[in-house]
Amino acid sequence: MFLAETVGTFVVVVLATASVVIDARYGNKIGLWFVALCPAVAVAAMVYAFAKTSMAHFNPAVTIGFLISRHLSRGLLVLYLSSQALGALLGSLFVKYAIGSQAHLGANAPNYSFPIPLIFFIEVLATCFLMGTILIVVHTKGLCRLGGVVIGAVVGLDIFFLSFISGASMNPARSLAPAILSGYVGNLWLYFSATFIGSGISAFIYRRIFPL
């Protein structure tokens, strides 16, 4: 389980941040579709690879959401969070030394030309969409084997349509690792608050609708 979460988070962080780094290297000429598609593919692939092993969290906000929805026991919380942190840091180290360090290693950045309450709300909303989709997939036991595709699609669509406002991280580990290694830590307040609130909202709604 620890290895699955570490590897899965590593792959997700590498593709999510490397796409930003590569796009920045070419003057943002590749485009937002590339930045959105890469993490979508990564998440989908890792869900299919590790869902049966670890439930394929790869995201501390998802882990807390599963804790609230009672799909995860408290005894496993440290295991999940530590493996995700390790995988994310290894992923950002790989990007730094193998791909490049442009755009602060692909760290998330909100657009402060928008009001901060709106930025916060959009990040909460993006994470709500993701956690809600994940819980639907879990509740339907794979959503007719399309669970990985659906979850990956939500990640990609959130980034494509919402990242221009909040950065659309949805994942504190994905935000933390490049921020720490690049020193670009000023936006972590957003990704360590809104993401957990978003996943918590979806998890509480799920518990009310489907009490275990």
Secondary structure by P-SEA (a helix, b strand, c coil): caaaaaaaaaaaaaaaaaaaaaaaaacccccaaaaaaaaaaaaaaaaaaccccccccccaaaaaaaaaaccccccaaaaaaaaaaaaaaaaaaaaacccccccccccccccccccaaaaaaaaaaaaaaaaaaaaaaaaacccccaaaaaaaaaaaaaaaccccccccccccccccaaaaaacccccccccccaaaaaaaaaaaaaaaaccc
